Structure formats: structure tokens, C-alpha cells
Amino acid sequence: MPLRGLAWLFAGLLLAVVSLSGQAFAKPVASSIMVDAVTGEVISSSNADVSTYPASLTKMMTLYLLFDALKRGQIKLTDSITFSDHAASQDATNLAVSAGAKIKVETAILAVVVRSANDAATAIGEEIAGSEWAFAKTMTQTARALGMKNTTYRNANGLPNPEQRTTARDQAILGVALLRDFPEYYHYFAAERFSYRGVQYAGHNRVLNKLNGADGIKTGYIRASGFNLVSSAEQNGRRLVGVVLGGSTPYLRDKQMVAMMNKGFKTPAKGNGTMLALSAPNSAGPAKAPAVVVAAAPVSVPAALVAAAMVPDPAEPMVASGEDGEGAAIMPASISSGDPLLPILKPGSGLQLQFANAAAPDSQAIENVWRSGNTGYGVQVGAYAQYAPAQKAAVKATRALPEIFADSRIAIDEQGKLYRARVTGLTKADAEKACAQLKAKRTDCMVFTTDDGLAKAN
């Protein structure tokens, strides 16, 4: 081949590699919208119609369809949901329910809201539609009926799928629809904790405690989407729904939401001239959102309420534990020696990692960055007095070596007054290689060993 032809071929290949690299490591879309839930007026928006990934916001539609089934009498809160092999195999975050085991419908709702449990969301979809694929088709059809014209669903839980797409505007439509259509069930979104088989799970929607009047709705994260959040709040008889997508950290996402909503409540009760194209599920066209009345609910659901709905998994050996302060509680033998406030991890246990209380990443952040074969090692790139610089250092390290860290997991480990910037989910060879290259770039680095439970902690 002539030299000139080789040059053009090389240039073409280089362009293709650059294009693929740019696509693989593209930054998440940053978008937002805030609407008046009663009038449907859009108060503010930014990139509201740019397509992105919903991540665990997908579970809002899963619950919308479950609430619809409850309202129609197809299913009851006290009914049991059986976990198929497919549902039980869903990646973390999950409840680690065994295939063939059952949980009550109300437990599944709390697991989805508080824990963002992927296995529970899939089990709900299979219970309603027979299969997750059939359920995803119903999800998409319902989205269209509600006016969510730019949303497509491919699964019930939000785990990564390149065809599962949405926009900030569509998520606002869904948030308002949940308020409008199911006020009798909306209070579940205010739950901050629940108990399952003797383990108390704490939620990670910190806006509930940072914004006056906030009472839901859902967080979400996969690497391609960034940190997502839909929030609803009521102040002085006025209810707003806000959406923030593509946040770089959960702390900054929450901060943006609180600032946006506070500004919205201080803004006169009028929008920017744009109306949310909100439709009733079976209507022919857009409809103005009717007045929304949400019953007051406690910030957390009492453990006793949840315990009454439990169906034990006979496959898991159980032991007694008195660590809950209420006498003997029954919990899985595999975690009976651990902290009862920590989640059950799948497939490992023995969790030792603790995170900054105020700004830790969402627990569902594991969703698309974990590969089960890459267990055992991680790297630490510094220890800091504050969370933010630790997070920044870990992010900087992963961006410096994108090929090595492509399937790794950032984990900010709080130890005493220090926040250790760590990246987990590596093989020993990759961890050593990463440290060697980072040290060559004059970045402090050390290799540490971990286990599958530790790496999945967040």
C-alpha cells in the first residue's frame, strides 16, 4: 500500500479510537428541571430534554405500576412475591434474597425505596407481568401514556442498558404522576429506614433531612448517568417537584437540589411560560395537573410495621441476636457477628468499611462498575481531613488511568477524623500496575487487600 494510503488508514483508525474513547469516558449529562406539582408549570430548567440514563430512577416507574396494581386489586400489600433465579441473581445493591424465597409486597416497596434493591425491583416486575421483559414493555407504554415521550425502559431496576433512556422533563412528569395518581401510597417515599430479617437498612436520600418539607422521591446512580435525584417538597401549601441528573458527587447533587428548590419556593407562584406535558395514563392528550394532596407520614416506617409483613427465607440458617436493643432478634447466621445496622452483602459479608455520614456516595453506586472477578485488591491515593478532597483525589486517579480503573469502584473510607481516598475492585496485578504509574506521576499510592463484601459496601 502506498505510504500516503497508510497515513490515511492510520489517521482513520486513530479517529475511531478517539471517538470510541470519548464515548466510553464521556461525562454524564448535567440537566435539571423544577415544576409546580399542582399547576404543572415549569419554574426553571436546564438541558431538560437531553437524553441520558435514568439509573435507579427507573424504580419510580416500577413502583408506579405496582401502586396501580394495588389500586386495582390485582395484588395486595400482604401478598407474597417469589424471587425467581433471574431476580435473585441481580447485582448489588440488593436484599440477597435466595431464588424461590418470598417477601411481602410491602417489604418489596420499602426495599426499593430505602435500599434501592435491584433484586426486589425485578421480582416486582415479574410478579406483575410474568417476566421482566414484558414488564419493561409495560413500563415504556405507561411512560408514553403519561406524556414521557423520550423515555424507554429495558429493565425494572435501572441496571445499565444502553437503550434505557430518559430526560429530566420526563422524570418530572413521572414524579408529579406518582403524587397525583397514588397519594395513598406516596408516603412510602418518605421512609428513611426499614428492617428485614433482623437487619436495619438506612436510606441515602439525604435531601429528606436537608430541605424543609421534603418527603421523597428517589436517588439513582450508574457511572454513565452520574448521580441522579428526583425530590418533592411542600411549603406553605405549595408543592414543587425537582429533578437533578448527572451530578458529579451525591453531595453536590443534593446541594444543587436544595438550592434549586429553596429558590423555587421563594419565586412567585408562576412558571417560565412552559407547561409540563402531563397526561393521565389513558387520556388522549396533555392535562393540567390537578391539586395534589399528600397525607402526612413519619420520616421512617416503624420496624414493627415491616416485621409483620416478613416471610423468612427457609434456605438461610437463622440465629438469635440481642444487638437491636429490643431483646432477641432473628437474623441470618452469616452476619450475626457483624454490625446489625450494616446491609447484607451478596455474595460476601464481613463488611468493615464505613463512609462519611453526610456525603457518602449512594449505595446503588455499585450498579455498573463492579465485575465480580476483580476482587481482592485496591489502591489508596491519600488520606484527608475532609470528604471532598478525598473524593477529588480518587476521581483524579481513575481519570489518570482510565484503562486500569475501567471496572473499579471509588470508596471513600472514613477512619476516625480521616477520609481515605480508595479505589477498589482490582486484581493484584492491576493494583500494583496502577500504583507504579501513579507514583511515576508523583501521586502517592499504596496497594491494599480487601474482600468482595468490602468492595461492594457502597
C-alpha positions as CSV (number, residue, x, y, z in Angstrom):
1,M,0.0,0.0,0.0
2,P,1.4,3.5,-0.8
3,L,2.8,5.5,2.1
4,R,0.0,8.1,1.6
5,G,-2.6,5.4,1.9
6,L,-1.1,4.0,5.1
7,A,-1.1,7.5,6.5
8,W,-4.8,7.9,5.8
9,L,-5.6,4.5,7.2
10,F,-3.7,5.3,10.4
11,A,-5.5,8.6,10.7
12,G,-8.8,6.9,10.3
13,L,-8.0,4.3,12.9
14,L,-6.8,7.0,15.3
15,L,-10.0,8.9,14.8
16,A,-12.0,5.8,15.5
17,V,-10.1,5.1,18.7
18,V,-10.5,8.7,19.9
19,S,-14.2,8.6,19.1
20,L,-14.7,5.3,21.0
21,S,-12.7,6.6,23.9
22,G,-14.7,9.8,24.0
23,Q,-17.9,7.8,24.0
24,A,-16.7,5.3,26.7
25,F,-15.5,8.0,29.1
26,A,-18.0,10.8,28.2
27,K,-19.1,12.8,31.1
28,P,-22.7,12.3,32.3
29,V,-25.3,14.7,31.1
30,A,-26.0,17.5,33.6
31,S,-29.6,18.6,33.5
32,S,-32.4,19.8,35.8
33,I,-36.0,20.9,36.0
34,M,-38.3,22.2,38.7
35,V,-42.1,22.2,38.3
36,D,-45.2,23.2,40.3
37,A,-46.8,19.9,41.1
38,V,-50.3,21.4,41.2
39,T,-50.4,23.6,38.1
40,G,-47.8,21.8,36.0
41,E,-45.9,25.0,35.4
42,V,-42.2,24.7,34.7
43,I,-40.4,27.1,37.1
44,S,-36.8,26.5,35.8
45,S,-35.0,24.1,33.6
46,S,-31.6,23.3,32.1
47,N,-31.0,20.7,29.4
48,A,-34.3,19.2,30.4
49,D,-34.8,17.4,27.1
50,V,-31.3,16.0,26.7
51,S,-31.4,12.2,26.7
52,T,-29.5,10.4,29.5
53,Y,-29.8,7.3,31.7
54,P,-32.3,7.0,34.5
55,A,-30.3,4.6,36.7
56,S,-32.3,3.7,39.8
57,L,-34.9,6.4,39.0
58,T,-36.2,3.6,36.9
59,K,-37.7,2.2,40.1
60,M,-40.1,5.1,40.2
61,M,-41.9,3.6,37.2
62,T,-41.7,0.1,38.8
63,L,-43.4,1.4,41.8
64,Y,-45.9,3.4,39.7
65,L,-47.1,0.1,38.1
66,L,-47.0,-1.7,41.5
67,F,-49.2,1.0,43.0
68,D,-51.5,0.8,40.1
69,A,-51.8,-3.0,40.6
70,L,-52.6,-2.4,44.3
71,K,-55.2,0.2,43.5
72,R,-56.9,-2.1,41.0
73,G,-56.9,-5.0,43.4
74,Q,-54.6,-7.2,41.3
75,I,-52.2,-7.5,44.3
76,K,-52.4,-6.7,48.0
77,L,-49.7,-5.3,50.4
78,T,-49.8,-8.5,52.4
79,D,-49.3,-10.8,49.3
80,S,-46.0,-12.5,48.9
81,I,-43.6,-12.1,45.9
82,T,-41.5,-15.1,44.9
83,F,-38.0,-14.4,43.7
84,S,-37.0,-16.2,40.5
85,D,-33.5,-17.3,39.7
86,H,-33.3,-14.2,37.5
87,A,-34.5,-11.8,40.2
88,A,-32.2,-13.4,42.8
89,S,-29.2,-13.0,40.5
90,Q,-29.4,-9.2,40.2
91,D,-26.3,-7.3,41.1
92,A,-25.9,-5.2,44.2
93,T,-27.5,-3.2,45.6
94,N,-29.9,-6.0,46.7
95,L,-31.5,-7.8,49.6
96,A,-29.7,-11.1,48.8
97,V,-33.0,-13.0,48.7
98,S,-32.5,-16.6,47.6
99,A,-34.2,-18.0,44.5
100,G,-37.5,-19.5,45.5
101,A,-37.8,-17.4,48.7
102,K,-40.6,-14.9,49.2
103,I,-41.1,-11.4,50.7
104,K,-44.2,-9.4,51.3
105,V,-45.3,-6.8,48.8
106,E,-44.9,-4.0,51.4
107,T,-41.4,-5.2,52.2
108,A,-40.6,-5.1,48.5
109,I,-41.8,-1.5,48.3
110,L,-39.6,-0.5,51.2
111,A,-36.6,-2.4,49.8
112,V,-36.9,-0.5,46.6
113,V,-37.4,2.9,48.2
114,V,-34.9,2.7,51.0
115,R,-32.3,0.1,49.9
116,S,-32.8,0.6,46.1
117,A,-32.8,-3.2,45.9
118,N,-32.3,-4.4,42.3
119,D,-33.5,-7.9,43.1
120,A,-36.7,-6.7,44.7
121,A,-37.5,-4.4,41.7
122,T,-37.0,-7.3,39.3
123,A,-39.2,-9.5,41.4
124,I,-41.9,-6.9,41.4
125,G,-41.8,-6.7,37.6
126,E,-42.0,-10.5,37.2
127,E,-44.9,-10.7,39.7
128,I,-47.0,-8.1,37.8
129,A,-46.1,-9.0,34.2
130,G,-44.8,-12.5,34.2
131,S,-41.3,-11.6,33.0
132,E,-39.0,-8.6,33.4
133,W,-39.0,-8.1,29.6
134,A,-42.8,-8.0,29.5
135,F,-42.8,-5.6,32.4
136,A,-40.3,-3.3,30.7
137,K,-42.6,-3.1,27.7
138,T,-45.5,-2.1,30.0
139,M,-43.2,0.5,31.7
140,T,-42.5,2.1,28.3
141,Q,-46.1,2.1,27.3
142,T,-47.1,3.7,30.5
143,A,-44.4,6.3,30.1
144,R,-45.8,7.2,26.7
145,A,-49.3,7.4,28.1
146,L,-48.1,9.8,30.9
147,G,-46.5,12.1,28.3
148,M,-42.9,10.8,28.9
149,K,-42.2,10.8,25.1
150,N,-38.4,10.5,25.5
151,T,-38.2,7.6,27.9
152,T,-37.6,3.9,27.1
153,Y,-37.3,1.1,29.7
154,R,-35.5,-2.2,29.3
155,N,-35.5,-3.4,32.9
156,A,-37.2,-2.9,36.2
157,N,-34.3,-1.7,38.3
158,G,-32.1,0.7,36.3
159,L,-29.1,-1.5,35.9
160,P,-27.1,-0.4,32.9
161,N,-28.7,-0.9,29.4
162,P,-27.7,1.4,26.5
163,E,-31.3,1.5,25.3
164,Q,-32.8,2.6,28.7
165,R,-33.0,6.4,28.3
166,T,-34.9,9.3,29.8
167,T,-34.8,13.1,30.3
168,A,-35.2,15.4,33.3
169,R,-38.5,16.6,31.9
170,D,-39.8,13.1,31.7
171,Q,-38.7,12.3,35.3
172,A,-40.6,15.4,36.5
173,I,-43.7,14.1,34.7
174,L,-43.3,10.8,36.5
175,G,-42.7,12.4,39.9
176,V,-45.9,14.5,39.5
177,A,-47.9,11.5,38.3
178,L,-46.9,9.5,41.4
179,L,-48.2,12.3,43.6
180,R,-51.3,12.8,41.6
181,D,-52.3,9.1,40.9
182,F,-51.3,7.4,44.1
183,P,-51.4,9.8,47.1
184,E,-52.4,6.8,49.3
185,Y,-49.1,5.1,48.6
186,Y,-46.8,8.1,48.2
187,H,-45.9,8.2,51.9
188,Y,-43.6,5.2,51.3
189,F,-41.1,7.6,49.6
190,A,-40.6,9.3,52.9
191,A,-39.2,6.1,54.5
192,E,-35.6,6.5,55.7
193,R,-35.1,3.0,57.1
194,F,-36.7,-0.4,57.4
195,S,-35.9,-3.8,58.9
196,Y,-35.6,-7.0,57.0
197,R,-34.8,-10.3,58.8
198,G,-33.3,-8.5,61.8
199,V,-31.1,-6.1,59.8
200,Q,-32.0,-2.4,59.7
201,Y,-31.4,-0.7,56.4
202,A,-30.8,3.1,56.3
203,G,-31.7,5.1,53.2
204,H,-29.4,7.5,51.3
205,N,-31.8,10.2,50.3
206,R,-30.3,12.9,52.5
207,V,-32.4,15.7,50.9
208,L,-35.2,14.4,53.1
209,N,-33.3,16.0,56.1
210,K,-31.8,19.0,54.3
211,L,-34.8,20.6,52.6
212,N,-37.8,21.8,54.6
213,G,-41.0,20.0,53.6
214,A,-39.2,17.3,51.6
215,D,-40.9,13.9,51.6
216,G,-39.4,11.9,48.6
217,I,-38.8,10.7,46.0
218,K,-35.7,8.7,44.6
219,T,-32.0,8.7,44.1
220,G,-30.1,6.9,41.4
221,Y,-26.6,6.3,40.1
222,I,-24.7,4.5,37.4
223,R,-21.4,5.7,36.0
224,A,-22.9,6.7,32.7
225,S,-25.6,8.8,34.3
226,G,-23.8,10.4,37.2
227,F,-25.8,11.0,40.4
228,N,-29.5,11.5,39.8
229,L,-32.3,12.7,42.1
230,V,-36.0,13.4,42.0
231,S,-37.3,15.3,45.0
232,S,-40.7,16.6,46.1
233,A,-41.4,19.1,48.8
234,E,-44.3,21.1,50.2
235,Q,-44.0,24.5,51.9
236,N,-46.9,26.8,52.9
237,G,-49.4,24.8,50.8
238,R,-47.2,24.9,47.6
239,R,-45.7,21.7,46.3
240,L,-42.7,21.5,43.9
241,V,-41.0,18.6,42.2
242,G,-37.4,18.9,41.3
243,V,-35.1,16.8,39.1
244,V,-31.3,16.9,39.1
245,L,-29.4,14.5,36.7
246,G,-25.8,13.9,36.1
247,G,-24.3,15.2,39.4
248,S,-20.6,14.6,39.9
249,T,-21.0,13.6,43.5
250,P,-24.0,12.9,45.7
251,Y,-23.1,15.8,47.9
252,L,-23.0,18.3,45.0
253,R,-26.2,16.8,43.6
254,D,-28.0,17.2,46.9
255,K,-26.7,20.7,47.3
256,Q,-27.9,21.7,43.9
257,M,-31.4,20.2,44.6
258,V,-31.8,22.0,47.9
259,A,-30.6,25.4,46.5
260,M,-32.9,25.0,43.4
261,M,-36.0,24.1,45.5
262,N,-35.4,26.8,48.1
263,K,-35.1,29.3,45.3
264,G,-38.3,27.9,43.7
265,F,-40.3,28.3,46.9
266,K,-39.1,32.0,47.1
267,T,-40.1,32.6,43.5
268,P,-43.7,33.9,42.9
269,A,-46.2,31.2,42.0
270,K,-45.7,31.4,38.3
271,G,-43.6,29.5,35.8
272,N,-41.5,30.4,32.9
273,G,-44.4,30.1,30.5
274,T,-43.9,26.4,29.8
275,M,-46.3,23.7,31.0
276,L,-45.4,20.1,31.8
277,A,-47.0,17.9,29.2
278,L,-48.6,15.7,31.8
279,S,-51.3,13.2,30.8
280,A,-53.4,10.8,32.6
281,P,-52.5,7.2,31.7
282,N,-55.4,6.6,29.4
283,S,-56.1,10.2,28.3
284,A,-55.8,11.4,24.7
285,G,-53.6,14.4,25.4
286,P,-51.9,16.7,27.9
287,A,-53.7,17.6,31.0
288,K,-53.1,20.2,33.7
289,A,-52.0,18.6,36.9
290,P,-54.8,18.6,39.5
291,A,-54.3,19.6,43.0
292,V,-52.1,17.2,44.9
293,V,-52.8,16.2,48.5
294,V,-50.2,14.0,50.2
295,A,-51.0,12.6,53.5
296,A,-48.5,13.4,56.3
297,A,-46.2,10.4,57.0
298,P,-43.5,9.7,59.5
299,V,-40.0,10.2,58.3
300,S,-39.3,6.5,58.8
301,V,-41.5,3.4,58.8
302,P,-41.6,1.6,62.1
303,A,-39.7,-1.6,62.1
304,A,-42.7,-3.4,63.7
305,L,-44.9,-2.5,60.7
306,V,-42.4,-4.1,58.4
307,A,-41.7,-7.1,60.6
308,A,-45.3,-8.1,60.5
309,A,-45.0,-8.5,56.7
310,M,-41.9,-10.7,56.7
311,V,-41.8,-14.2,55.3
312,P,-38.5,-15.9,56.4
313,D,-36.2,-17.5,53.8
314,P,-36.1,-21.2,54.9
315,A,-32.8,-21.6,52.9
316,E,-30.8,-19.4,55.3
317,P,-29.9,-20.6,58.7
318,M,-31.0,-18.2,61.5
319,V,-29.6,-17.4,64.9
320,A,-30.7,-15.2,67.7
321,S,-29.1,-11.8,68.4
322,G,-29.8,-9.3,71.1
323,E,-27.9,-6.4,69.4
324,D,-31.0,-4.4,68.4
325,G,-31.8,-3.2,72.0
326,E,-35.2,-4.8,71.9
327,G,-34.3,-8.3,73.1
328,A,-33.5,-11.2,70.8
329,A,-33.9,-10.6,67.1
330,I,-33.6,-13.3,64.4
331,M,-31.0,-12.6,61.7
332,P,-29.0,-14.6,59.2
333,A,-26.2,-16.7,60.7
334,S,-23.8,-15.4,58.0
335,I,-23.9,-11.9,59.5
336,S,-24.8,-12.5,63.2
337,S,-21.4,-11.5,64.4
338,G,-21.4,-8.2,62.5
339,D,-23.0,-4.8,62.9
340,P,-26.8,-5.2,62.6
341,L,-27.1,-1.8,61.0
342,L,-25.0,-2.8,58.0
343,P,-26.6,-4.4,54.9
344,I,-26.4,-8.0,53.9
345,L,-23.9,-8.2,51.1
346,K,-24.0,-10.5,48.2
347,P,-22.1,-12.7,47.7
348,G,-19.8,-11.8,50.6
349,S,-20.2,-10.5,54.1
350,G,-17.8,-9.2,56.8
351,L,-18.2,-5.5,55.9
352,Q,-15.8,-3.3,57.7
353,L,-15.9,-0.1,55.6
354,Q,-17.6,3.0,57.0
355,F,-18.4,6.1,55.0
356,A,-18.8,9.8,55.7
357,N,-22.3,10.2,57.1
358,A,-23.0,13.5,55.4
359,A,-21.7,13.0,51.9
360,A,-21.1,9.3,51.1
361,P,-21.9,8.0,47.6
362,D,-25.2,6.4,47.0
363,S,-25.4,2.7,48.0
364,Q,-26.5,1.9,44.4
365,A,-23.3,3.3,43.0
366,I,-22.0,-0.2,42.6
367,E,-24.5,-0.8,39.8
368,N,-22.4,-0.6,36.7
369,V,-18.8,-0.5,37.9
370,W,-18.4,-3.9,39.6
371,R,-17.1,-7.0,37.9
372,S,-17.1,-10.0,40.3
373,G,-13.9,-11.4,39.0
374,N,-11.9,-8.3,40.1
375,T,-12.0,-8.9,43.8
376,G,-9.3,-8.7,46.4
377,Y,-7.3,-5.6,45.9
378,G,-7.5,-1.8,45.7
379,V,-5.3,1.3,45.9
380,Q,-5.3,4.2,48.3
381,V,-4.2,7.6,46.9
382,G,-4.2,9.7,50.1
383,A,-6.0,10.5,53.4
384,Y,-7.7,13.8,54.0
385,A,-9.4,15.7,56.8
386,Q,-12.5,16.3,54.7
387,Y,-14.6,14.1,52.4
388,A,-14.5,16.4,49.3
389,P,-10.7,16.4,48.7
390,A,-10.6,12.6,49.2
391,Q,-13.3,12.1,46.6
392,K,-11.5,14.5,44.3
393,A,-8.2,12.6,44.7
394,A,-9.8,9.3,43.9
395,V,-11.6,10.7,40.9
396,K,-8.4,12.2,39.6
397,A,-6.6,8.9,39.9
398,T,-9.3,7.0,38.0
399,R,-9.2,9.6,35.2
400,A,-5.4,9.4,35.0
401,L,-5.5,5.7,34.3
402,P,-8.9,5.0,32.7
403,E,-8.0,1.6,31.2
404,I,-6.8,0.2,34.5
405,F,-9.7,1.7,36.5
406,A,-12.4,1.0,33.9
407,D,-14.2,-1.5,36.2
408,S,-13.1,-0.2,39.6
409,R,-15.0,1.3,42.4
410,I,-14.3,4.6,44.3
411,A,-14.8,4.1,48.0
412,I,-14.2,6.9,50.5
413,D,-13.3,5.2,53.8
414,E,-13.9,7.2,56.9
415,Q,-11.4,6.2,59.7
416,G,-11.6,8.4,62.8
417,K,-11.1,12.0,61.5
418,L,-9.6,11.0,58.2
419,Y,-11.2,10.1,54.9
420,R,-9.1,7.6,52.9
421,A,-9.3,8.0,49.1
422,R,-9.6,4.4,47.8
423,V,-10.3,2.7,44.5
424,T,-11.4,-1.0,44.9
425,G,-12.3,-3.9,42.7
426,L,-8.9,-4.5,41.2
427,T,-6.7,-7.6,40.6
428,K,-3.4,-7.7,42.4
429,A,-1.6,-7.1,39.1
430,D,-3.7,-4.1,38.2
431,A,-3.4,-2.6,41.7
432,E,0.4,-2.8,41.5
433,K,0.5,-1.5,38.0
434,A,-1.8,1.4,38.9
435,C,0.4,2.4,41.9
436,A,3.6,2.2,39.8
437,Q,2.1,4.5,37.2
438,L,0.6,6.9,39.7
439,K,3.9,7.2,41.6
440,A,5.6,8.0,38.3
441,K,3.1,10.8,38.0
442,R,4.1,11.9,41.6
443,T,0.9,10.7,43.1
444,D,1.1,8.9,46.5
445,C,-0.3,5.4,46.2
446,M,-0.4,2.2,48.2
447,V,-1.9,-1.2,47.4
448,F,-4.3,-2.8,50.0
449,T,-6.2,-6.0,50.1
450,T,-9.9,-6.3,50.6
451,D,-12.7,-8.8,50.1
452,D,-15.8,-9.0,47.9
453,G,-18.0,-7.7,50.7
454,L,-15.8,-4.7,51.3
455,A,-15.6,-3.8,47.7
456,K,-19.4,-3.9,47.4
457,A,-20.0,-1.9,50.5
458,N,-21.2,1.2,48.8
